[in-house]
């Protein structure tokens, strides 16, 4: 039997402190993948008389409840369906902020572009079910560490995310490992011997960012070649202000 939202009608969590909200969401996502087509998945939450929190894919009757909407981009089924080798690059948003962060932290601009694309698809107000926020999906502790007071401010978020990337790059050197740490955290990477943790989501994340990085890097080189050609033929840089 295929398990779908209609067959898994409720899920109770008497020891809620052992579960993150993201984990509970993934419980529903895992069992509903075969029928997940909409952009959001609706989950109902209510607390019974004993204080036990229930999550259900069906609307509770005669009870007060809250509706939780899970964004499809949070589902691995969505991310794995994207053709990252051909999906359009996003090069018309927050370029000044990305340029500034790349220069300030000594990072490749294409790396920052790739991480933003993979994390939020350049949506400045993006929030994950785990609590990561903004363009580079910074967790509250990361925001505090890198003095990000407003994670939805593009410049603050990109500067903070780039600072964290620089720290990870300096610590791990290898791109696969520092990207894995950005996704799953340094604790997980250390636990598995400074290697990519055996989490499907993290492995897919590293693959995705590396594909995007290569494409943004290639695009950057193409634009540089065009700019250099213009300088040689006209003496005017493509980036020059009239």
PLY file of the C-alpha trace (Angstrom):
ply
format ascii 1.0
element vertex 242
property float x
property float y
property float z
element edge 241
property int vertex1
property int vertex2
end_header
0.00 0.00 0.00
1.26 3.46 -0.88
1.20 5.80 2.11
-0.27 9.21 1.27
-1.78 12.10 3.25
-5.10 10.30 3.09
-3.72 7.15 4.70
-1.64 8.94 7.34
-4.40 10.92 8.95
-2.72 12.05 12.13
0.53 12.05 14.00
0.79 12.65 17.74
3.84 13.90 19.57
3.58 13.52 23.36
7.35 14.14 23.77
7.53 17.13 21.48
10.82 18.39 22.87
12.51 15.49 21.05
11.17 16.65 17.70
11.92 19.75 15.69
9.10 21.23 13.67
11.19 20.56 10.57
11.43 16.89 11.53
7.68 16.58 11.91
7.19 18.31 8.57
9.60 15.88 6.93
7.57 12.99 8.40
4.58 14.12 6.37
6.64 14.96 3.31
8.33 11.55 3.30
5.07 9.65 3.30
3.29 11.96 0.86
5.93 12.23 -1.86
4.01 10.02 -4.33
1.12 12.50 -4.43
2.93 15.78 -3.77
2.19 18.10 -6.68
0.99 21.34 -5.14
3.26 24.21 -4.21
2.30 23.87 -0.55
1.36 21.00 1.74
-1.22 21.76 4.41
-0.80 20.24 7.89
-3.22 20.77 10.79
-1.89 21.19 14.33
-3.96 20.98 17.51
-3.36 20.33 21.20
-5.59 17.89 23.10
-6.75 18.07 26.73
-3.65 16.18 27.88
-1.37 18.71 26.25
-0.31 16.33 23.47
0.30 18.06 20.15
-1.22 16.36 17.09
-0.27 16.94 13.45
-2.70 15.76 10.80
-3.16 15.97 7.05
-6.94 16.01 7.59
-8.85 18.87 9.17
-9.75 18.07 12.82
-13.46 18.18 13.59
-14.76 20.10 16.57
-11.30 21.22 17.68
-9.31 24.40 17.56
-6.31 24.07 15.32
-3.60 25.91 13.44
-2.78 25.40 9.77
0.88 24.92 8.86
1.84 25.34 5.22
4.97 23.61 3.99
6.51 25.30 0.97
7.28 22.90 -1.84
10.90 24.14 -2.18
11.45 22.62 1.26
10.73 19.18 -0.17
13.54 17.11 -1.59
11.12 15.88 -4.24
10.95 19.43 -5.60
14.66 20.15 -5.39
15.57 16.85 -7.01
13.18 17.55 -9.89
15.00 20.73 -10.92
17.49 20.38 -13.76
20.28 22.40 -12.13
22.42 22.16 -15.24
19.86 24.06 -17.29
17.64 26.02 -14.91
18.01 29.77 -15.66
20.69 31.60 -13.73
19.61 34.67 -11.76
21.94 37.55 -12.50
19.73 40.61 -12.14
19.18 40.69 -8.35
21.39 41.95 -5.52
24.51 42.11 -7.69
25.91 45.17 -5.90
25.51 43.46 -2.53
27.09 40.25 -3.85
30.01 42.16 -5.39
30.60 43.99 -2.11
30.53 40.79 -0.03
32.81 38.95 -2.46
35.37 41.76 -2.35
35.10 42.33 1.41
35.51 38.65 2.31
37.81 37.64 -0.55
35.40 35.07 -2.00
34.58 34.17 -5.56
31.44 36.03 -6.59
30.20 32.91 -8.40
30.32 30.93 -5.14
28.09 33.42 -3.34
25.71 33.50 -6.31
25.49 29.71 -6.34
24.78 29.44 -2.61
22.07 32.10 -2.75
20.46 30.39 -5.73
20.55 26.99 -4.03
19.39 28.28 -0.65
16.58 30.68 -1.50
16.36 31.14 -5.28
17.10 34.82 -4.55
13.96 35.28 -2.44
14.94 37.86 0.18
12.03 36.96 2.52
12.53 33.19 2.36
12.07 31.32 5.66
12.60 27.58 6.08
10.62 25.36 8.44
13.84 24.95 10.46
14.07 28.71 11.00
16.74 29.68 8.44
16.07 33.13 7.03
16.77 35.33 4.06
18.79 35.01 0.87
21.55 32.81 2.31
19.23 31.06 4.80
21.01 32.04 7.99
20.04 30.38 11.26
19.58 32.65 14.31
22.91 31.61 15.86
24.75 32.37 12.62
23.01 35.74 12.46
24.19 36.52 15.98
27.74 35.36 15.27
28.08 37.60 12.24
26.12 40.61 13.54
23.16 40.23 11.18
20.47 42.30 12.88
17.95 42.00 10.06
18.20 38.74 8.09
15.77 40.08 5.50
18.05 42.97 4.63
19.88 41.79 1.51
23.19 43.45 2.30
23.32 42.22 5.91
22.27 38.69 4.97
24.76 38.36 2.12
27.62 39.82 4.18
26.81 37.47 7.06
26.44 34.44 4.82
29.66 35.25 2.99
31.49 35.65 6.32
30.26 32.20 7.38
31.29 30.73 4.02
34.76 32.26 4.40
35.09 30.75 7.87
34.08 27.32 6.59
36.34 27.57 3.56
39.32 28.49 5.72
38.54 25.66 8.13
37.90 22.83 5.66
39.65 23.96 2.42
37.85 21.34 0.30
34.74 22.71 -1.42
32.69 19.54 -0.92
33.34 19.65 2.83
32.75 23.34 3.46
29.54 23.27 1.42
28.41 20.25 3.43
29.16 22.19 6.61
27.14 25.16 5.36
24.18 22.84 4.84
24.36 20.42 7.76
26.52 22.33 10.25
30.09 21.96 11.42
29.11 19.56 14.20
27.81 17.02 11.68
30.91 17.33 9.50
33.19 16.82 12.49
31.14 13.87 13.71
31.75 12.11 10.40
35.49 12.68 10.32
35.44 16.00 8.45
33.73 14.33 5.53
30.34 14.89 3.89
27.75 13.52 6.35
25.75 10.58 4.94
22.58 12.64 4.64
20.85 12.53 1.23
19.85 16.19 1.59
23.43 17.28 2.23
24.85 15.19 -0.61
22.27 16.66 -2.96
22.99 20.16 -1.67
26.72 19.83 -2.41
25.97 18.52 -5.90
23.51 21.33 -6.57
25.77 24.15 -5.42
28.76 22.82 -7.35
26.72 22.67 -10.55
25.45 26.21 -10.01
28.93 27.44 -9.08
30.38 26.11 -12.31
27.65 27.76 -14.34
27.88 31.12 -12.55
31.67 30.98 -12.91
31.37 30.30 -16.63
28.89 33.15 -16.99
31.25 35.46 -15.09
34.13 34.53 -17.40
31.95 35.13 -20.45
31.00 38.60 -19.22
34.63 39.38 -18.44
35.63 38.34 -21.97
32.94 40.59 -23.45
34.09 43.46 -21.24
37.73 42.97 -22.19
36.82 42.85 -25.86
34.92 46.11 -25.55
37.87 47.76 -23.83
40.21 46.66 -26.62
37.91 47.88 -29.39
36.49 51.05 -27.85
38.65 51.83 -24.86
35.52 51.86 -22.67
34.76 49.27 -19.99
31.29 47.70 -19.96
31.17 48.59 -16.26
32.25 52.19 -16.76
29.84 54.94 -15.77
29.13 57.40 -18.62
0 1
1 2
2 3
3 4
4 5
5 6
6 7
7 8
8 9
9 10
10 11
11 12
12 13
13 14
14 15
15 16
16 17
17 18
18 19
19 20
20 21
21 22
22 23
23 24
24 25
25 26
26 27
27 28
28 29
29 30
30 31
31 32
32 33
33 34
34 35
35 36
36 37
37 38
38 39
39 40
40 41
41 42
42 43
43 44
44 45
45 46
46 47
47 48
48 49
49 50
50 51
51 52
52 53
53 54
54 55
55 56
56 57
57 58
58 59
59 60
60 61
61 62
62 63
63 64
64 65
65 66
66 67
67 68
68 69
69 70
70 71
71 72
72 73
73 74
74 75
75 76
76 77
77 78
78 79
79 80
80 81
81 82
82 83
83 84
84 85
85 86
86 87
87 88
88 89
89 90
90 91
91 92
92 93
93 94
94 95
95 96
96 97
97 98
98 99
99 100
100 101
101 102
102 103
103 104
104 105
105 106
106 107
107 108
108 109
109 110
110 111
111 112
112 113
113 114
114 115
115 116
116 117
117 118
118 119
119 120
120 121
121 122
122 123
123 124
124 125
125 126
126 127
127 128
128 129
129 130
130 131
131 132
132 133
133 134
134 135
135 136
136 137
137 138
138 139
139 140
140 141
141 142
142 143
143 144
144 145
145 146
146 147
147 148
148 149
149 150
150 151
151 152
152 153
153 154
154 155
155 156
156 157
157 158
158 159
159 160
160 161
161 162
162 163
163 164
164 165
165 166
166 167
167 168
168 169
169 170
170 171
171 172
172 173
173 174
174 175
175 176
176 177
177 178
178 179
179 180
180 181
181 182
182 183
183 184
184 185
185 186
186 187
187 188
188 189
189 190
190 191
191 192
192 193
193 194
194 195
195 196
196 197
197 198
198 199
199 200
200 201
201 202
202 203
203 204
204 205
205 206
206 207
207 208
208 209
209 210
210 211
211 212
212 213
213 214
214 215
215 216
216 217
217 218
218 219
219 220
220 221
221 222
222 223
223 224
224 225
225 226
226 227
227 228
228 229
229 230
230 231
231 232
232 233
233 234
234 235
235 236
236 237
237 238
238 239
239 240
240 241
